[in-house]
């Protein structure tokens, strides 16, 4: 059995499914916003989208080429499950792209600082996804 690790080079499987689990917990829950309105967890979702974008850039840069599309696919799954209005969808996509481009401007190779950024993003994403699900999941 492999030990649990948050190193930038190995990813616990549960972190890959967290964004989707958050959205599935939110969809249809009592805290779900009415059509067209902004849900109470919007700022958290925007931050989560930004983290996914950063991971989409940094993880393959740091040698996790098998994940080259997994973070983008997580974002796509999040959008499909959330079914946001066109305006919200554009904001979520912009947050994802901002996360990606902010790291692309700084890192061209996997430096120790990039590896640290990956660790921080994984930890922050896990914490944020958990908080969204607990606060707004309706379970």
C-alpha positions in Angstrom: 0.0 0.0 0.0 1.4 3.4 -1.0 1.7 6.1 1.7 -0.5 9.2 1.5 1.5 12.0 -0.1 0.9 15.6 -1.2 4.2 15.8 -3.1 4.0 17.7 -6.4 4.8 14.5 -8.2 2.1 12.2 -6.8 -1.6 13.0 -6.5 -3.9 11.3 -4.0 -6.8 10.0 -6.1 -9.4 11.7 -3.9 -8.2 15.1 -4.9 -8.9 14.5 -8.5 -12.6 13.9 -7.8 -13.1 16.7 -5.3 -14.2 19.5 -7.6 -16.8 17.2 -9.2 -17.9 15.9 -5.8 -18.5 19.5 -4.7 -20.7 20.2 -7.6 -22.6 17.0 -7.3 -23.2 17.8 -3.7 -24.4 21.3 -4.6 -26.6 20.4 -7.5 -30.1 20.1 -6.4 -29.2 20.9 -2.7 -31.3 23.4 -0.8 -28.6 26.1 -1.1 -28.7 25.9 -4.9 -29.4 29.4 -6.3 -32.5 30.0 -8.4 -32.0 30.0 -12.1 -30.1 33.1 -13.2 -29.1 34.2 -9.8 -25.6 34.0 -8.2 -25.3 31.1 -5.7 -24.0 31.9 -2.2 -20.8 29.8 -3.0 -19.9 31.8 -6.1 -16.6 33.3 -4.8 -15.5 29.8 -3.6 -16.3 28.3 -7.0 -14.4 31.0 -8.8 -11.4 30.3 -6.6 -11.7 26.6 -7.2 -11.8 27.2 -10.9 -8.7 29.4 -10.6 -6.9 26.6 -8.7 -7.9 24.0 -11.4 -6.4 26.3 -14.0 -3.1 26.7 -12.1 -2.9 22.9 -11.6 -3.7 22.4 -15.3 -0.5 24.4 -16.1 1.8 23.3 -13.3 1.2 19.6 -12.9 2.4 18.7 -16.4 5.2 21.2 -16.1 6.4 19.3 -13.0 6.4 16.0 -14.8 2.9 14.7 -14.4 2.3 14.4 -18.1 -0.4 11.8 -17.5 -2.5 14.6 -16.0 -2.1 16.9 -19.0 -5.8 17.1 -19.5 -7.3 15.9 -16.2 -7.6 19.3 -14.6 -9.2 20.8 -17.7 -11.6 17.8 -17.7 -12.3 18.5 -14.0 -13.3 22.0 -14.9 -15.5 20.8 -17.7 -17.2 18.3 -15.4 -17.7 21.1 -12.9 -19.4 23.3 -15.6 -21.6 20.4 -16.8 -22.7 19.5 -13.3 -23.2 23.1 -12.2 -25.0 24.2 -15.4 -24.3 27.9 -14.8 -25.9 30.7 -16.8 -23.8 32.0 -19.7 -22.6 34.9 -17.6 -21.5 32.6 -14.7 -20.0 30.1 -17.1 -17.9 32.9 -18.6 -16.7 34.0 -15.2 -15.8 30.5 -14.2 -13.9 29.9 -17.4 -12.1 33.3 -17.0 -11.1 32.3 -13.5 -9.7 28.9 -14.8 -7.8 30.8 -17.6 -6.5 33.3 -15.1 -5.1 30.5 -12.9 -3.4 28.9 -15.9 -2.0 32.1 -17.4 -0.7 33.5 -14.0 1.6 30.5 -13.6 2.5 30.3 -17.3 3.9 33.9 -17.0 6.1 33.0 -14.1 7.2 29.4 -14.6 8.9 27.9 -17.7 10.3 24.9 -15.8 9.5 23.0 -12.7 11.5 24.9 -10.1 11.3 24.2 -6.3 9.0 27.3 -6.1 6.7 25.7 -8.8 6.6 22.4 -6.8 5.7 24.4 -3.7 2.9 26.2 -5.6 1.5 22.8 -6.6 1.5 21.6 -3.0 -0.2 24.7 -1.9 -2.8 24.6 -4.6 -3.6 20.9 -3.9 -4.0 21.6 -0.2 -6.1 24.8 -0.8 -8.3 23.1 -3.4 -9.0 20.1 -1.1 -9.8 22.4 1.8 -12.0 24.7 -0.3 -13.9 21.8 -1.9 -14.5 20.3 1.5 -15.8 23.6 2.9 -18.1 24.2 -0.1 -19.6 20.7 0.2 -20.0 21.0 4.0 -21.5 24.6 4.0 -23.7 24.3 0.9 -24.1 20.6 0.2 -27.4 20.3 2.0 -26.5 16.9 3.6 
